[in-house]
Amino acid sequence: MLLRSSCTIGLLLSTWAATTVAEDWPHWMGPTRDNVWHEDGLIEKFPEGGPPVVWRTEVAGGYAGPAVADGKVFITDYLTPDEVKIANFERKNSTGVERVLCLDENTGKELWRHEYPVTYTISYPAGPRCTPTVDGDKVYTLGAEGDLFCLDVNTGKVLWSKNFPKDYSAKTSLWGYSSFPLVDGEKLICVVGGEGSHAVAFNKNTGEELWRALTSTDQGYAPPVIIESAGVRQLILLCPDKVASVEPETGKEYWTAPYSATNGLISMSPVVMNDYMFLGGYDKQNLLLKLSTDKPGAEVVWGNESKKGMSPVNVQPYLDGKIMYGVAHKGSLMAVELPSGEHLWETTEPVSDRPANSGTAFIVRQGDRYWLFNDSGELIIARLTPEGYEEIDRAKIIEPTNNAFGREVVWCMPAFANHKLFVRNDDECICVDLAAK
């Protein structure tokens, strides 16, 4: 009897540990790069006054979200005496210093920093856009003007670096370099720009170029992503003038499909459902492709239809079964059925205090609910279903410090790690406790 009871207790403890295990957020969109938070043991609703802030650390300007790995938080920012609040579409030079900061996850104390001078030539020049990418003992950062660094995670020592405009004669896009680098085996795949080098694969340990591929009218802002289709791995590149598939090991082109992004603005990763692939950009420039099953290829099913799909700009859509949830460029959270593209519902409630144009809310799935972080600095717990939006709770956690279209905003994808949330504005990076008590 005692042995059986001990075994039962041990099994219960093992089960509890398995469902409440902590998990890092080492790069954009989390550990599996799909905006899924796998942890359990989290609050159901916010306590009175909002969730407790564990620490606050002063940082400078930027839109890049933090990465969390092995007890460290990595964040990039931009120090400049120049004005960074300028009109949309306006390029204005500013001179300053981009920094990579490594913070202690438990205290927010700075462990090391790497900094370098840079002149911005972009619109929205508050700072870097790309979340750092942590891979083992290395962290990769990409600045707004194309400065790529591989740094030692423990010391900040530069192991190798590239400057895309200098090394590849690339011109920085209007809104800066925003395509998050992708680690694939021994490769680091980046959207670079320039003639014949829209995408470049580097040896992730040495920086040696392994291959380069494609030419596009502009870099755009969409991160590279690898899918498996027709029995092979395919690297998908959403360019402002086409959708392209290349062989990840060599850069050899598999197929292309026509696409035209208004103002070069395509920023999402493709959403793949079975043999269908959806992509969309500003304004109503959406496309559904049918992927070939016998060999790499694709054909257009529908595109640029105002009553189908959506036009994401700042927020990556999330696919749950056949339903895609995302925030369109005018600020509405939408549910869209694939492959038909039918709009099931839409609401501005997650950004209800915002004007309709360009309101944003980042979306992360956790269990049977979603966490949304809107550009007012509010964290929302909600359920999203084909029937509609159900808000459970919301709390203000950080102040908006920049501006867009005449309103104050905070545009940062949070990191959800180890039962906590990490997010920044242009003044501070904070850690918020979301563990159930």
C-alpha positions as CSV (number, residue, x, y, z in Angstrom):
1,M,0.0,0.0,0.0
2,L,2.8,2.4,0.9
3,L,4.7,1.6,-2.3
4,R,1.6,2.2,-4.4
5,S,0.9,5.5,-2.7
6,S,4.5,6.6,-3.2
7,C,4.4,5.7,-6.9
8,T,1.1,7.6,-7.3
9,I,2.5,10.7,-5.6
10,G,5.6,10.5,-7.8
11,L,3.5,10.2,-10.9
12,L,1.4,13.2,-9.9
13,L,4.5,15.2,-9.3
14,S,6.0,14.2,-12.6
15,T,2.8,15.1,-14.4
16,W,2.7,18.5,-12.7
17,A,6.3,19.2,-13.5
18,A,5.7,18.2,-17.2
19,T,2.8,20.6,-17.5
20,T,4.4,23.6,-15.7
21,V,7.9,23.3,-17.1
22,A,9.5,26.7,-17.9
23,E,10.4,27.6,-21.4
24,D,12.7,30.2,-23.0
25,W,11.7,32.6,-25.9
26,P,15.0,32.6,-27.8
27,H,13.9,34.5,-30.9
28,W,11.0,36.0,-32.8
29,M,7.7,34.2,-32.4
30,G,9.1,31.9,-29.6
31,P,10.9,28.6,-29.3
32,T,9.0,27.0,-32.2
33,R,8.7,30.2,-34.2
34,D,4.9,29.9,-34.4
35,N,3.7,32.3,-31.6
36,V,2.7,29.4,-29.3
37,W,3.4,29.8,-25.6
38,H,3.7,26.2,-24.3
39,E,3.8,26.9,-20.6
40,D,1.0,26.1,-18.1
41,G,0.6,27.4,-14.5
42,L,-0.4,30.9,-15.5
43,I,-2.9,33.4,-14.1
44,E,-6.5,33.1,-15.3
45,K,-7.2,36.8,-14.7
46,F,-5.1,39.8,-13.7
47,P,-4.8,40.8,-10.0
48,E,-6.2,44.1,-8.9
49,G,-3.8,46.8,-10.1
50,G,-2.4,44.6,-12.9
51,P,0.3,41.9,-12.8
52,P,3.4,42.7,-10.7
53,V,6.4,44.1,-12.4
54,V,9.5,42.1,-11.4
55,W,12.0,44.7,-12.7
56,R,12.5,47.7,-14.9
57,T,15.7,48.5,-16.8
58,E,16.4,51.7,-18.7
59,V,16.8,51.3,-22.5
60,A,16.8,53.6,-25.5
61,G,14.6,53.7,-28.6
62,G,13.5,50.7,-30.7
63,Y,10.8,48.4,-31.9
64,A,12.8,45.1,-31.5
65,G,11.3,42.7,-29.0
66,P,13.5,40.9,-26.4
67,A,14.8,37.4,-26.6
68,V,15.1,35.2,-23.5
69,A,17.5,32.3,-23.2
70,D,19.5,30.6,-20.4
71,G,18.8,33.2,-17.8
72,K,19.6,36.2,-20.1
73,V,17.5,38.8,-21.8
74,F,18.8,40.2,-25.1
75,I,17.5,43.6,-26.3
76,T,18.7,46.1,-29.0
77,D,18.2,49.8,-29.0
78,Y,19.3,53.1,-30.5
79,L,20.8,56.2,-28.8
80,T,20.6,59.5,-30.7
81,P,20.1,63.1,-29.9
82,D,18.1,63.6,-33.1
83,E,14.3,63.7,-33.4
84,V,12.9,60.2,-34.1
85,K,9.2,61.1,-34.2
86,I,8.6,61.9,-37.8
87,A,5.8,61.5,-40.3
88,N,5.1,58.2,-42.0
89,F,6.9,57.8,-45.4
90,E,9.4,60.5,-44.4
91,R,13.0,59.6,-44.5
92,K,15.2,61.7,-42.2
93,N,18.9,61.1,-41.4
94,S,19.9,60.8,-37.8
95,T,23.2,59.8,-36.3
96,G,23.6,57.7,-33.1
97,V,24.7,54.4,-31.6
98,E,22.9,51.0,-31.9
99,R,23.4,48.8,-28.9
100,V,23.0,45.1,-28.0
101,L,22.2,44.8,-24.3
102,C,22.4,41.5,-22.3
103,L,20.4,41.6,-19.1
104,D,20.1,39.2,-16.2
105,E,16.6,37.6,-16.5
106,N,16.0,37.6,-12.8
107,T,17.1,41.2,-11.9
108,G,17.3,43.1,-15.2
109,K,20.9,44.0,-14.3
110,E,23.1,44.7,-17.4
111,L,25.6,41.9,-17.9
112,W,27.3,43.3,-21.0
113,R,26.7,45.5,-24.0
114,H,28.0,45.9,-27.6
115,E,27.6,49.2,-29.4
116,Y,28.5,50.7,-32.7
117,P,27.9,54.0,-34.5
118,V,25.2,54.1,-37.2
119,T,23.5,56.7,-39.3
120,Y,19.8,56.1,-39.9
121,T,18.2,57.0,-43.3
122,I,14.8,55.5,-42.6
123,S,11.2,56.4,-41.6
124,Y,10.2,55.6,-38.0
125,P,13.9,56.0,-36.9
126,A,13.3,55.1,-33.2
127,G,15.6,52.1,-33.4
128,P,16.1,48.5,-34.4
129,R,13.3,46.3,-35.5
130,C,14.5,42.7,-35.3
131,T,14.3,40.5,-32.2
132,P,17.7,39.0,-31.4
133,T,18.2,35.3,-32.4
134,V,19.8,33.1,-29.7
135,D,21.3,29.8,-30.9
136,G,23.4,27.9,-28.3
137,D,26.4,30.1,-27.3
138,K,25.8,32.7,-30.0
139,V,23.3,35.6,-30.4
140,Y,22.6,37.2,-33.8
141,T,21.4,40.7,-34.1
142,L,20.3,42.7,-37.2
143,G,20.2,46.5,-36.9
144,A,17.8,48.8,-38.8
145,E,20.5,49.8,-41.3
146,G,21.6,46.2,-42.0
147,D,24.4,45.7,-39.5
148,L,24.5,42.0,-38.7
149,F,26.4,40.7,-35.7
150,C,27.2,37.3,-34.3
151,L,28.1,37.7,-30.6
152,D,29.2,35.4,-27.8
153,V,26.2,35.2,-25.4
154,N,28.3,35.2,-22.3
155,T,30.7,38.1,-23.1
156,G,29.3,40.1,-26.0
157,K,32.5,39.5,-28.0
158,V,32.0,40.0,-31.8
159,L,32.6,36.6,-33.5
160,W,31.8,37.9,-37.0
161,S,29.8,40.7,-38.6
162,K,28.4,42.0,-41.9
163,N,27.0,45.3,-43.2
164,F,24.5,44.6,-45.9
165,P,24.6,48.0,-47.7
166,K,28.4,47.9,-47.8
167,D,29.0,44.2,-48.5
168,Y,26.1,43.7,-51.0
169,S,25.4,47.2,-52.4
170,A,21.9,46.9,-50.9
171,K,19.7,50.0,-50.2
172,T,18.0,50.1,-46.9
173,S,14.2,49.8,-47.3
174,L,12.0,52.8,-46.2
175,W,11.2,51.3,-42.8
176,G,14.6,49.7,-42.2
177,Y,15.8,46.1,-42.0
178,S,13.0,44.1,-40.4
179,S,13.3,40.5,-41.6
180,F,14.4,38.4,-38.7
181,P,17.3,36.1,-39.5
182,L,16.6,32.3,-39.6
183,V,18.9,29.6,-38.2
184,D,18.7,26.4,-40.2
185,G,21.2,23.8,-39.2
186,E,24.7,25.3,-39.7
187,K,23.3,28.2,-41.7
188,L,22.0,31.7,-40.9
189,I,19.6,32.8,-43.6
190,C,19.0,36.6,-44.0
191,V,17.1,38.9,-46.3
192,V,19.8,41.2,-47.5
193,G,18.9,42.9,-50.8
194,G,21.1,43.9,-53.7
195,E,21.6,42.3,-57.1
196,G,21.3,38.6,-56.9
197,S,21.4,38.6,-53.1
198,H,17.8,39.2,-51.9
199,A,18.5,36.2,-49.6
200,V,21.9,35.1,-48.4
201,A,22.9,32.1,-46.3
202,F,26.0,32.4,-44.1
203,N,27.8,29.8,-42.1
204,K,26.4,30.6,-38.7
205,N,29.8,30.0,-36.9
206,T,32.2,31.9,-39.3
207,G,30.0,34.3,-41.4
208,E,31.3,32.7,-44.6
209,E,28.8,33.1,-47.4
210,L,27.3,29.8,-48.5
211,W,25.0,31.0,-51.2
212,R,23.0,34.0,-52.5
213,A,19.7,34.0,-54.4
214,L,17.2,36.2,-56.2
215,T,16.9,39.9,-57.1
216,S,13.9,41.9,-56.0
217,T,12.7,45.5,-56.3
218,D,13.2,45.9,-52.6
219,Q,13.9,43.8,-49.5
220,G,10.5,44.1,-48.1
221,Y,10.1,43.1,-44.4
222,A,9.0,39.5,-44.4
223,P,11.2,37.0,-42.5
224,P,12.4,33.9,-44.4
225,V,10.6,30.7,-43.4
226,I,11.1,27.0,-44.2
227,I,8.2,24.7,-45.0
228,E,7.9,21.1,-46.2
229,S,5.9,20.6,-49.3
230,A,6.0,18.1,-52.2
231,G,8.2,16.0,-50.0
232,V,11.1,18.5,-49.9
233,R,12.1,21.4,-47.6
234,Q,11.4,24.8,-49.2
235,L,12.7,28.2,-48.1
236,I,9.8,30.7,-48.8
237,L,10.7,34.3,-49.5
238,L,8.0,36.9,-49.7
239,C,9.4,39.6,-51.9
240,P,7.7,42.9,-52.8
241,D,7.5,41.7,-56.4
242,K,7.0,38.0,-56.1
243,V,6.7,34.9,-53.9
244,A,9.7,32.6,-54.3
245,S,10.7,29.1,-53.1
246,V,14.3,28.1,-53.1
247,E,16.3,25.0,-51.9
248,P,17.5,25.9,-48.4
249,E,20.9,24.1,-48.8
250,T,21.9,25.8,-52.1
251,G,19.6,28.7,-52.8
252,K,18.5,27.1,-56.1
253,E,15.1,28.4,-57.2
254,Y,12.2,26.0,-57.1
255,W,9.4,28.3,-58.2
256,T,8.0,31.8,-58.2
257,A,4.5,33.3,-58.2
258,P,3.7,36.9,-59.1
259,Y,2.9,39.4,-56.3
260,S,3.0,43.2,-56.0
261,A,3.2,44.8,-52.6
262,T,2.1,48.4,-52.3
263,N,5.0,50.5,-51.1
264,G,7.0,47.3,-50.8
265,L,5.1,46.5,-47.6
266,I,4.9,42.8,-47.2
267,S,6.0,41.9,-43.6
268,M,4.3,38.6,-42.5
269,S,5.5,35.1,-42.7
270,P,3.3,32.9,-45.0
271,V,0.5,31.0,-43.4
272,V,0.4,27.4,-44.6
273,M,-2.7,25.2,-44.2
274,N,-2.2,21.7,-45.8
275,D,-1.4,22.5,-49.4
276,Y,-2.5,26.1,-49.3
277,M,-0.4,29.2,-48.6
278,F,-1.7,32.6,-47.7
279,L,0.1,35.9,-47.7
280,G,-1.1,39.5,-47.5
281,G,0.3,43.0,-47.3
282,Y,-0.8,46.6,-47.6
283,D,-3.4,47.4,-49.0
284,K,-5.6,44.4,-49.8
285,Q,-2.7,42.9,-51.6
286,N,-3.5,39.3,-50.6
287,L,-2.8,36.0,-52.3
288,L,-3.7,32.4,-51.8
289,L,-1.6,29.8,-53.5
290,K,-2.2,26.1,-54.0
291,L,1.1,24.2,-53.5
292,S,1.9,21.3,-55.8
293,T,2.1,17.9,-54.1
294,D,4.1,15.9,-56.7
295,K,7.0,18.4,-57.2
296,P,7.8,21.9,-55.9
297,G,5.4,24.4,-57.4
298,A,2.4,26.7,-56.8
299,E,-0.5,28.2,-58.6
300,V,-2.7,31.2,-57.7
301,V,-6.1,30.4,-56.4
302,W,-7.2,34.0,-55.7
303,G,-5.6,37.3,-55.0
304,N,-6.2,41.0,-54.3
305,E,-9.8,40.5,-53.4
306,S,-11.1,43.0,-50.9
307,K,-13.7,40.6,-49.4
308,K,-11.2,37.8,-48.9
309,G,-8.2,37.2,-46.7
310,M,-6.7,40.1,-44.8
311,S,-4.0,42.7,-45.0
312,P,-1.6,42.3,-42.0
313,V,1.0,45.0,-41.6
314,N,2.6,44.9,-38.2
315,V,1.2,41.7,-36.7
316,Q,1.7,38.1,-37.7
317,P,-1.6,36.2,-38.2
318,Y,-2.2,32.9,-36.3
319,L,-3.7,29.9,-37.9
320,D,-5.9,27.6,-35.7
321,G,-7.1,24.7,-37.8
322,K,-8.8,26.3,-40.8
323,I,-9.3,29.7,-39.1
324,M,-6.7,32.5,-39.4
325,Y,-6.8,35.2,-36.8
326,G,-5.0,38.5,-37.4
327,V,-5.1,42.3,-37.2
328,A,-5.6,44.0,-40.5
329,H,-3.8,47.2,-41.4
330,K,-6.9,49.3,-40.4
331,G,-6.8,48.0,-36.9
332,S,-9.5,45.3,-36.9
333,L,-9.0,41.8,-35.4
334,M,-10.4,39.4,-38.0
335,A,-11.2,35.7,-38.3
336,V,-10.8,34.3,-41.8
337,E,-11.6,30.8,-43.0
338,L,-9.1,29.1,-45.3
339,P,-8.9,28.3,-48.2
340,S,-12.1,30.2,-49.1
341,G,-10.8,33.5,-47.6
342,E,-14.3,34.2,-46.1
343,H,-14.5,36.8,-43.4
344,L,-16.2,35.2,-40.4
345,W,-16.1,38.3,-38.1
346,E,-14.1,41.3,-37.2
347,T,-13.8,43.6,-34.2
348,T,-11.9,46.7,-33.1
349,E,-12.4,45.8,-29.4
350,P,-8.7,44.8,-28.7
351,V,-7.7,48.3,-29.9
352,S,-11.0,50.0,-29.1
353,D,-9.4,53.2,-27.8
354,R,-7.4,53.6,-31.0
355,P,-8.4,55.2,-34.3
356,A,-9.2,52.6,-36.9
357,N,-6.1,53.1,-39.0
358,S,-3.1,51.0,-38.2
359,G,-4.1,49.8,-34.7
360,T,-2.1,46.7,-33.7
361,A,-2.2,43.8,-31.3
362,F,0.4,41.0,-31.2
363,I,-1.2,37.6,-30.9
364,V,0.2,34.5,-29.0
365,R,-1.7,31.2,-28.4
366,Q,-1.5,29.6,-25.0
367,G,-3.6,26.5,-24.4
368,D,-7.2,27.3,-25.2
369,R,-6.8,31.1,-24.9
370,Y,-4.8,33.9,-26.5
371,W,-2.6,36.7,-25.1
372,L,-2.8,40.0,-27.1
373,F,-0.5,42.9,-26.5
374,N,-1.9,46.1,-28.1
375,D,-0.2,49.4,-29.1
376,S,-1.6,51.2,-26.1
377,G,0.6,49.0,-23.9
378,E,-2.2,46.8,-22.7
379,L,-2.0,43.0,-22.2
380,I,-5.3,41.2,-23.0
381,I,-6.4,37.6,-22.2
382,A,-9.0,36.4,-24.7
383,R,-10.6,33.5,-26.4
384,L,-10.8,33.5,-30.2
385,T,-13.2,31.1,-31.9
386,P,-14.9,30.9,-35.3
387,E,-17.9,32.4,-33.5
388,G,-16.2,35.6,-32.2
389,Y,-13.9,37.4,-29.8
390,E,-14.4,36.9,-26.1
391,E,-12.3,39.1,-23.8
392,I,-11.4,37.7,-20.4
393,D,-9.4,40.5,-18.9
394,R,-6.9,43.3,-19.7
395,A,-4.3,45.3,-17.9
396,K,-2.1,48.3,-18.8
397,I,1.5,47.2,-18.3
398,I,3.7,49.8,-20.1
399,E,3.4,53.2,-21.6
400,P,3.4,54.0,-25.3
401,T,6.3,56.3,-26.0
402,N,6.4,56.7,-29.8
403,N,3.9,57.9,-32.3
404,A,2.1,56.9,-35.5
405,F,-0.7,58.6,-37.4
406,G,-1.0,61.2,-34.7
407,R,-1.3,58.9,-31.7
408,E,1.1,57.5,-29.1
409,V,2.0,53.8,-29.6
410,V,4.3,51.1,-28.4
411,W,5.2,48.7,-31.2
412,C,7.0,45.7,-29.7
413,M,6.5,42.0,-29.8
414,P,6.8,40.7,-26.2
415,A,8.6,37.6,-25.1
416,F,6.7,35.1,-23.1
417,A,9.1,33.0,-21.1
418,N,9.4,31.2,-17.7
419,H,5.9,32.3,-16.6
420,K,6.8,35.9,-17.3
421,L,6.4,38.5,-20.0
422,F,9.2,40.7,-21.2
423,V,8.5,43.9,-23.3
424,R,10.0,47.3,-24.0
425,N,9.2,50.8,-25.1
426,D,11.6,53.6,-25.9
427,D,12.4,54.2,-22.2
428,E,12.5,50.8,-20.4
429,C,12.4,47.1,-20.7
430,I,10.2,45.4,-18.1
431,C,9.6,41.9,-16.7
432,V,6.1,41.1,-15.7
433,D,5.1,38.1,-13.5
434,L,2.2,36.0,-15.0
435,A,2.6,32.9,-12.8
436,A,-0.4,31.6,-11.0
437,K,0.0,32.0,-7.2
